[in-house]
Amino acid sequence: MASRQTFTVLNRGNRDLFVTINDLNESGSPTVWVDERLNEGAAADVQLTVDGSREARVTWRAMRSDGVGEPEISSDMRVDEGDVIDVYVR
């Protein structure tokens, strides 16, 4: 059975965002967050699957809550225990 761990997702920007997160260590890369609102400067926890190295692999998409502009999409990210997943829109 795969092990899960809590990671912090942080919006360091100055806009409220809707955030979607995919867990790439899970079969089928399921979406674990779907358009979760993360207010400016706020942080929230997400449970992700970790591999034998205790790393999680994720992609995320962030979109401004007011719908202005294009979403920001991350590439495949590896995060270790204690790392923070920074989400933003330029």
HUWOKA-V557043 format. One record per backbone hydrogen bond with DSSP energy under -1.0 kcal/mol. NH is the residue of the N-H (numbers start at 1). CO is the residue of the C=O. Records with the same first field share a line. If there is no record, write none. Layout:
NH=CO ; CO
This chain:
5=48
7=46
9=44
10=85
11=42
17=38
18=63
19=36
20=61
21=33
22=59
23=30
24=57
26=23
29=26
32=21
33=21
36=19
38=17
41=11
42=39
44=9
46=7
48=5
50=3
51=55
54=51
56=79
58=77
59=22
61=20
62=72
63=18
65=16
67=64
72=62
74=60
77=58
79=56
83=80
85=8
87=10
